[in-house]
Amino acid sequence: MTELMWFRRDLRLTDNPALARAAAGGEVVGLFVLDPALLRSAGPARLAWLSASLKALDDSMGGALHVVPGRPSEVVPRLAAAVAAERVNVSADFGPYGRRRDASVSAALSQTQASLIATGSPYAIAPGRVAKGDGSAYRVFTPFYKAWLGHGWRPPLAPAPSIQWRRPSDVPGSAGVETVPEPPAAALPCDVGERAAERAWEAFRQDGLAHYRARRDRPDLGGTSVLSPHLRWGEIHPRTLLADLADGEGAEAFRRELAFREFYADILARNPSSATNSLDPNFDKPDLYRQAVSADADFEHWCRGTTGYPFVDAGMRQLLAQGWMHNRVRMVVASFLVKDLLIPWWRGAEWFMRHLADGDLASNSQGWQWTAGCGTDAAPYFRVFNPVTQGLRFDPHGDYVRRFVPELRGIEGAAVHEPWTLPSAVPGYPEPIVDHGEARKEALARFAHLREAATALTQAD
């Protein structure tokens, strides 16, 4: 019997429940569909990571991966019929598009008497399973985290299953099968693939985990694991990481970050529209944000890292250079866009998703909403990050800024965060596009007015 394994966000052979189920059924055809609906929104870094990850997966399969361009609802049934597969095995997808796509594929397969079988997911605990006693969702992280810990998760599958792969050349009518596409020219933050993910995790466990809590907010120290792209593409499973975590402050802080990823996935799964719409719909009102042409010009300055605020600019240039950005800096640049420039969060979220190699829809959209003040936090619109004090606190010697903003490399120490205070202007580096103090006042006034209007409307009802 032949089984079809459709890889999506699980580009690995180890600890892959869907693959283990496929391997137990007989000969396996491994498939990845180059879905134009997803490729359209991907920038160079995302495409480069995907291409490299598929190449690594194909190598580990001995060249047996079928990479086919086209609509999944057409590609998957066609290949299943060609190899006489009655089951198409996948890891469950809880994203808005993924659910629609899988429903369409499942309907198409039913016409050929085949079935789409979901086993496992990209999460230690699948979205929807952690809930309050009455079955409702958690909207605050800390109680979710306690319930998540209490729920627990299965141990990793080990070892990797023995698999009899069926190569593309052995499939009838395989003319549509392509080799793994060449990646576009783009720098990436780390090596790619399942083996690279395992090495990165082992290195972080040995050298970084114990100091993670103290260093994770310091982009100048490189205190994070940089495992987010590996997790996003499923080159390693969070269950594998959790199984290796013991006691200690660093391990506990890292465990909480893994839980945040699952919290945001749960929020998005229960509220699919929150991918692009605010959880608090009051924050989607146009009069909250600037509508002038100057807002578009400022958005371009933000995208290119030319705002005149070095910590913000360093983050945005890191994004363009590496397809990745330190998490603390992500919060600062997001706050600057929404609160200083009064530009809607979803414009920034879209830019991030295009350029981040680790762009995860749930983490990205919910993280942006947390910063904007319309998400899961209790009273967040008062939170406005000061880009200067954030830089001084988390990049105290200016090393992170100098790494990504070459115009400022001649400025020593913390002075790099306030170049406008120097005796003369820095050649080639812009003046700040807004005054943070004044922008903060304006943002607080607009957001407070929003709250007051919403409260008055509620009382009138």
C-alpha positions in Angstrom: 0.0 0.0 0.0 1.2 3.5 -0.8 0.8 6.4 1.6 1.1 10.1 0.7 2.9 12.4 3.2 2.1 16.0 2.4 4.7 18.2 4.2 3.7 21.7 5.2 5.0 23.2 8.4 6.8 20.0 9.5 9.9 19.9 7.3 11.7 17.1 9.3 11.8 13.4 9.6 12.3 13.1 13.4 9.3 13.4 15.9 6.8 13.8 13.1 3.6 11.9 14.0 2.0 12.3 10.6 5.1 10.8 8.9 5.2 8.0 11.5 1.6 7.1 10.6 2.4 7.2 6.9 5.4 5.0 7.3 3.4 2.4 9.2 1.1 2.0 6.2 3.7 1.0 3.6 5.6 2.8 0.9 5.6 6.6 1.3 5.4 9.4 -1.3 6.7 12.7 0.2 5.1 15.8 -1.2 5.5 19.6 -0.8 3.2 21.8 -2.8 4.5 25.2 -3.9 1.2 27.0 -3.2 1.0 30.3 -5.2 -1.4 31.7 -2.5 1.4 31.5 0.1 4.3 32.3 -2.2 2.8 35.6 -3.3 3.2 37.2 0.1 6.7 35.9 0.8 9.8 38.1 0.5 13.3 37.0 -0.4 14.2 35.8 3.1 11.1 33.6 3.5 11.6 32.1 0.1 15.3 31.5 0.7 14.6 29.7 4.0 11.9 27.6 2.4 14.1 26.6 -0.5 17.0 25.7 1.7 14.8 23.8 4.1 13.2 21.8 1.3 16.7 21.0 -0.1 17.8 19.8 3.4 14.6 17.7 3.7 15.1 16.3 0.2 18.7 15.4 1.0 17.6 13.6 4.2 15.1 11.6 2.1 17.8 10.6 -0.5 16.3 12.8 -3.2 12.8 11.4 -2.8 10.8 14.6 -2.2 8.2 15.6 -4.7 8.1 19.4 -5.1 5.1 20.4 -7.2 3.8 23.9 -8.0 0.1 24.6 -8.1 -3.1 24.7 -6.1 -3.2 22.1 -3.4 -6.8 21.2 -4.2 -5.6 20.1 -7.7 -2.0 18.9 -7.0 -2.7 16.6 -4.0 -5.7 14.6 -5.4 -3.8 14.3 -8.7 -0.7 12.8 -7.1 -2.8 10.6 -4.7 -4.5 9.1 -7.7 -1.3 8.6 -9.6 0.2 6.5 -6.8 -3.1 4.9 -5.8 -2.9 6.4 -2.3 -6.0 6.2 -0.2 -4.7 8.4 2.6 -2.9 11.7 2.5 -1.2 12.3 5.8 -0.6 15.8 7.2 0.1 17.7 10.4 -3.0 19.7 11.4 -3.1 23.3 10.4 -5.0 25.7 12.6 -4.5 28.9 10.6 -7.4 30.6 8.7 -6.0 29.9 5.2 -4.8 26.4 6.2 -8.2 25.4 7.4 -9.9 26.5 4.2 -7.2 24.9 2.0 -7.5 21.6 3.9 -11.3 21.6 3.6 -11.0 22.1 -0.1 -8.4 19.4 -0.5 -10.4 17.0 1.6 -13.5 17.6 -0.5 -11.5 17.0 -3.7 -10.0 13.8 -2.3 -13.4 12.5 -1.4 -14.2 12.4 -5.2 -11.4 9.8 -5.6 -12.3 7.8 -2.4 -9.2 9.1 -0.7 -9.0 10.8 2.7 -7.0 13.6 4.3 -5.7 12.3 7.7 -4.4 14.9 10.2 -2.0 13.6 12.9 -0.2 15.9 15.3 0.3 19.6 14.9 3.1 22.2 15.0 2.4 22.7 18.7 3.0 20.8 22.0 -0.7 21.2 22.7 -3.0 21.8 19.7 -5.0 25.1 19.8 -8.5 24.7 21.4 -7.4 22.0 23.9 -6.4 24.4 26.7 -9.6 26.0 28.0 -11.4 27.2 31.1 -13.7 24.9 33.0 -16.7 26.1 31.0 -14.8 25.5 27.7 -14.2 29.1 26.9 -10.9 30.5 25.8 -8.3 32.2 27.9 -7.6 35.8 27.0 -4.8 36.4 29.5 -1.5 34.6 29.2 -0.7 33.8 32.8 -3.8 31.7 33.5 -3.4 30.1 30.1 0.2 29.2 31.0 -0.8 27.6 34.2 -3.5 25.5 32.5 -1.1 24.7 29.6 1.4 23.3 32.1 -1.3 21.4 33.9 -2.5 19.9 30.6 0.9 18.5 29.7 2.0 17.1 26.4 3.2 13.8 24.9 6.9 13.0 24.8 8.7 13.2 21.4 8.6 10.2 19.1 11.9 8.4 18.9 13.6 7.2 16.9 12.7 8.4 13.4 10.7 5.7 11.5 12.2 3.5 8.9 10.7 4.7 5.6 10.5 3.2 2.2 10.4 6.3 -0.1 8.9 6.3 -3.6 11.0 8.6 -5.8 9.5 11.1 -8.3 10.9 9.1 -11.2 8.8 6.1 -10.1 5.5 8.0 -10.2 3.4 7.8 -13.4 2.8 11.1 -15.1 5.3 12.9 -12.9 6.1 15.6 -15.5 4.8 18.2 -13.2 7.3 17.3 -10.5 10.1 19.8 -10.0 13.3 19.8 -8.2 13.7 22.0 -5.2 13.7 25.6 -6.4 16.8 27.6 -6.2 16.6 30.1 -3.4 16.7 33.8 -4.1 19.8 35.8 -3.0 19.1 36.6 0.6 21.1 36.5 3.8 19.6 34.4 6.7 20.2 34.6 10.4 21.4 31.0 10.8 21.9 27.6 9.1 18.7 25.9 7.7 17.2 22.4 8.0 16.5 19.7 10.6 20.1 18.9 11.4 20.9 22.6 11.7 17.9 23.0 14.1 19.2 20.2 16.2 22.7 21.6 16.4 21.4 25.1 17.2 19.3 23.7 20.1 22.2 21.7 21.5 24.5 24.7 21.3 21.9 26.9 23.0 21.2 24.3 25.7 24.9 24.1 26.5 25.9 27.8 26.2 22.8 30.0 26.3 20.0 28.5 28.3 21.3 29.2 31.8 21.7 32.9 30.9 18.5 33.2 28.8 16.4 35.0 31.4 19.1 37.7 32.0 20.2 38.1 28.4 17.1 37.5 26.3 16.3 41.3 26.1 19.8 42.3 25.0 20.1 42.3 21.2 23.8 43.3 21.6 24.6 40.1 23.4 22.9 37.5 21.2 21.2 35.9 24.2 18.3 34.3 22.3 18.1 30.9 20.7 17.2 32.1 17.2 15.2 28.9 17.0 12.0 30.7 15.8 12.6 30.1 12.0 13.3 26.4 12.8 10.0 26.2 14.8 8.1 28.1 12.1 9.1 25.7 9.4 8.8 22.6 11.6 12.4 21.7 11.4 12.2 20.9 15.1 9.1 20.4 17.2 8.5 22.4 20.5 7.8 19.0 22.2 11.4 18.1 21.5 12.6 21.3 23.2 10.3 20.9 26.2 11.5 17.4 26.8 15.0 18.7 27.2 14.1 21.5 29.6 14.9 20.9 33.3 14.7 23.3 36.2 16.3 26.8 36.4 15.4 30.4 35.7 16.6 30.2 32.1 14.7 27.0 31.3 11.5 28.5 32.9 11.8 31.7 30.9 12.3 29.7 27.7 9.3 27.4 28.5 7.2 30.5 28.9 8.2 31.8 25.5 7.2 28.5 23.9 3.9 28.7 25.7 3.4 32.3 24.4 3.7 30.9 20.9 0.9 28.4 21.7 -1.2 31.0 23.4 -1.2 33.2 20.3 -2.0 30.1 18.1 -5.0 29.4 20.3 -6.2 33.0 20.1 -5.9 33.0 16.3 -7.6 29.6 15.9 -10.6 30.8 18.0 -10.6 34.2 16.3 -9.5 33.8 12.7 -10.4 37.3 11.7 -7.7 38.6 14.2 -5.1 37.8 11.5 -6.0 41.2 10.0 -8.6 42.7 12.3 -8.2 44.0 15.9 -9.5 41.8 18.7 -11.0 45.0 20.0 -12.8 46.4 16.9 -12.7 49.9 18.3 -9.1 50.0 17.2 -10.0 49.5 13.6 -11.6 52.9 13.3 -9.9 55.1 10.6 -9.9 58.3 12.7 -7.5 56.7 15.2 -4.7 56.8 12.7 -3.1 59.4 10.4 -4.6 59.5 6.9 -2.4 62.1 5.3 0.1 61.4 2.5 2.9 62.1 5.0 1.9 58.9 6.9 2.8 56.9 3.8 6.2 58.7 3.6 6.8 58.0 7.3 5.9 54.4 6.8 8.5 54.1 4.1 11.1 55.6 6.4 10.1 53.0 9.0 10.4 50.2 6.5 13.8 51.2 5.4 15.3 52.1 8.8 15.6 55.8 8.2 13.5 57.2 11.0 16.4 59.0 12.7 16.0 56.9 15.9 19.0 54.5 15.9 17.5 51.6 17.9 14.4 51.5 15.6 16.5 51.9 12.5 18.9 49.1 13.6 16.0 46.7 14.0 14.4 47.5 10.7 17.7 47.1 8.9 18.4 43.9 10.6 15.1 42.7 9.3 16.1 43.5 5.7 19.6 42.2 6.1 18.8 38.9 7.8 15.1 38.2 7.6 15.0 38.2 11.4 14.8 40.7 14.3 15.4 40.4 18.0 12.1 40.1 19.9 12.7 43.1 22.2 13.5 45.2 19.1 10.3 43.9 17.4 8.3 45.4 20.2 10.1 48.7 20.1 9.7 49.2 16.3 6.1 48.1 16.5 5.3 50.6 19.2 7.1 53.3 17.2 5.0 52.6 14.1 1.7 52.6 15.9 2.2 55.0 18.7 4.8 57.5 17.4 3.7 57.5 13.7 0.0 56.6 14.3 0.0 54.1 11.5 -2.2 51.0 11.8 -0.6 47.9 13.2 -1.7 45.7 10.3 0.5 47.6 7.9 3.5 46.8 10.0 2.4 43.2 10.5 2.1 42.7 6.8 5.6 44.1 6.3 7.0 41.7 8.9 5.2 38.7 7.4 6.7 39.5 4.0 10.3 39.8 5.3 10.6 37.6 8.3 12.1 34.1 7.7 10.2 33.1 10.9 7.0 34.9 10.0 4.3 33.0 11.9 0.8 34.4 11.3 -0.5 33.8 14.9 2.6 35.1 16.7 3.0 38.0 14.3 -0.6 39.3 14.3 -1.2 38.8 18.0 2.2 40.2 19.0 1.5 43.3 17.0 -1.9 43.6 18.6 -0.4 43.3 22.1 1.9 46.3 21.2 -0.9 48.3 19.6 -3.1 47.8 22.6 -6.0 46.0 20.9 -5.1 42.4 21.7 -5.0 40.2 24.8 -3.5 42.7 27.3 -5.6 44.3 30.0 -4.8 48.0 29.8 -2.2 48.3 27.1 -2.9 51.5 25.2 -0.9 53.4 27.9 2.2 51.5 26.9 4.4 53.6 24.6 8.0 52.5 24.2 10.5 55.3 24.2 13.0 54.3 21.5 15.9 56.1 23.1 15.5 54.8 26.6 14.8 51.3 25.3 18.1 51.5 23.3 20.0 52.8 26.3 18.7 50.0 28.5 19.0 47.1 26.2 21.9 48.1 24.0 23.8 50.1 26.7 27.1 50.3 24.7 25.5 50.9 21.3 27.0 47.7 19.8 23.7 46.5 18.2 23.1 49.9 16.6 26.6 50.2 15.2 26.3 46.7 13.8 23.3 47.6 11.6 23.6 51.3 11.1 27.0 51.9 9.5 26.5 55.7 9.4 26.8 55.7 13.2 29.9 53.5 13.6 32.1 56.4 14.3 30.1 57.3 17.5 31.4 55.6 20.6 29.4 54.2 23.5 25.8 55.0 24.4 25.9 58.4 22.6 25.0 56.4 19.4 21.4 56.4 20.6 21.1 60.2 20.5 23.2 61.4 17.6 21.2 64.7 17.5 22.8 65.7 20.7 26.3 65.7 19.2 28.0 69.0 18.3 27.5 68.4 14.6 25.2 66.3 12.4 26.2 62.8 11.4 26.8 62.7 7.6 24.3 60.5 5.9 22.1 59.9 8.9 18.7 61.6 9.1 17.2 63.7 11.8 14.3 62.2 13.8 11.1 62.2 11.7 9.0 62.9 14.8 9.5 64.2 18.3 8.9 61.3 20.5 7.5 63.3 23.4 5.0 65.1 21.3 4.1 62.0 19.4 3.4 60.2 22.7 1.1 62.9 23.8 -0.9 62.8 20.6 -1.1 59.0 20.7 -2.3 58.9 24.3 -4.9 61.6 23.5 -6.3 59.7 20.5 -6.4 56.3 22.3 -7.9 57.8 25.4 -10.6 59.4 23.3 -11.2 56.0 21.7 -11.7 54.4 25.1 -14.0 57.2 26.3 -16.2 56.9 23.2 -16.3 53.1 23.5 -17.3 53.4 27.2 -20.0 56.0 26.5 -21.4 53.8 23.7 -21.5 50.8 26.0 -23.2 52.7 28.8 -25.8 54.1 26.3 -26.6 50.5 25.2 
